[in-house]
Amino acid sequence: MSRWIAVALFAVVLGVALLFVVRPGAKDVATGDPETRIIGYLKKNVRPGQSVLVTDLYNNVFTSNEEREALQRLYDAFFKIPATAAQIYMTTGKIPTLQELTDRFQFKVPGEMDVLLRHRRNHKDPRGSNRIRRAFPAAASESLN
């Protein structure tokens, strides 16, 4: 009888241990630097056509000082992209590539500029939403995509 109790107790302990190790739907652990976490979050949670409220990200998602500083840096860069692209075009006579823009803003996360440009396309701000299209001919979308 005590053998059965020991086997049953072992099975219960093993089941509980497996439940904690291989639990379905476990949240991803936040790793990497703040910009990596922010870009990862945007890639994972924001769909095409969906607007992004920076205040929600600032108040509810990225609440540490490091994350907020990185979010502010990305927010500032977001609005500088059209002017920077136009400046590069005016200086060189060529449409800037993603790599040139990435280097100009000193982004370190792979695909960071691509994420910002995709959200820039969804952005409804009249101050800059059409500037890229007006500053560059139709070929601009090929270089910036």
N, C-alpha and C positions, 0 to 999 in steps of 0.2 A: 504494500500500500504506500509506504513512504517513497518507494522508487517512482511510482506514478506521480506523486505530488512533486517530486524533484524534477521529473521530465516535464510536467505541465508548467511548473514555475520557470524552468529554463526556456520553454517555448514562448511563454509570455514575455520574458525579459528580451529574448531574441526578437520577437515581433515588435516590441516597443523600440528597441534599438534600430531596427530596420525602418520603422516608421519615421524616425528622426533623421536618418541618413538619406533615405530615398523618398522623401515626401513629395507628392505631386503639387505643382503650383507654387513651389517655393520662390520667393522673391529673389531677384538678382541682387547680389551684394554690390554695393557701390564701391567701385575700384577705380584706380587711376587718378589723374589730376582732375581738378574741377571742370576744365574745358572738355575733357574727354567724357566726363559724366553728363555734361549738358548736351553735347552733340549726340551722344548715345541715346539720351532721353528723347531728344527731338526726332532722331531717326526712328525710334521705336514707337513713339506715341502720337506723332503728328502726321495726319494724312493729307494728301493733296487737296487743296481748296479749303482746308481747315485753318482758321486764323489762330494765331498764338498770342495770348495775353501775357505780356512780360510781367505784369503785376502779379498774376497768378503764380507764375514760375518763381518770382522773387519772394512772395509771401508764403506760399504753400509747399513748393517743391524743393527749391534750393535755398536753404535757410542759414547755412553757415556763412561767415564773413568771406572765406575764400571763394565759395561758390558764387556769392553775390558779386564779388569783384570780377570774376570771370564772366558772369552773366552781363555785367555792365560793359565790359570790354567788347563782348560779342554784339551787344545792343548798339554801341557806338559804331562799330565796324559795319554793321548792317546798313546804316544810313550813309556811310562813307563810300560804299562799294560803287554806286553809279558815278560819283564825281571822280573817284580814283580811276575807274575804267576809262572815263572820258579823258582824263589827264594823260593816261598812258597812250590812248589812241591819238591825241593831239600831238604828243611828243614824238612818237615812233611812226605814226601813220598806219599802224597795224592794230587790229583788234586784240586785246590782251587775252592770253590763255588763262585757264584756271591756275596753272602753276605760277604765272607771273603775278596774279592777284594774291595767291596764297603767300608768295614770297614778300609782296609789298606789305601785307598785314601781319606777317610773321606768325602765321598759323602753323601749329605743330601737329595737330590731330589729322590723320589721313581722312580726306573727304569733307573737311570742315567748310571750305569755301563752297563746295557743291551743295551742302545742306543749307547754307545761308542764301545762296542764289535761288534754290528751289522755294524757300520761304519768301524770298524777295518777290518772286513771280506771283505768289498768292497774296502778297501784301496789297492792301487797298488804299494806301496813303497817296493822295493826289500830288504830294510834293516830289515824289520820285518814282512812282510806279511805271511811268512811260518814258523816263529819261533814257534808259538803256536802249529802248527801241528807237527813240528819236536820234540819239547820239550815234548809233551804229546802224548800218544797213541790215537787211534780213540775214546776212551771213553772220551777224553777231551772235545769233542764237546758237549757231553751230560751234563757234569758238568758245562760247561761255557755257555750253552744255556739257 
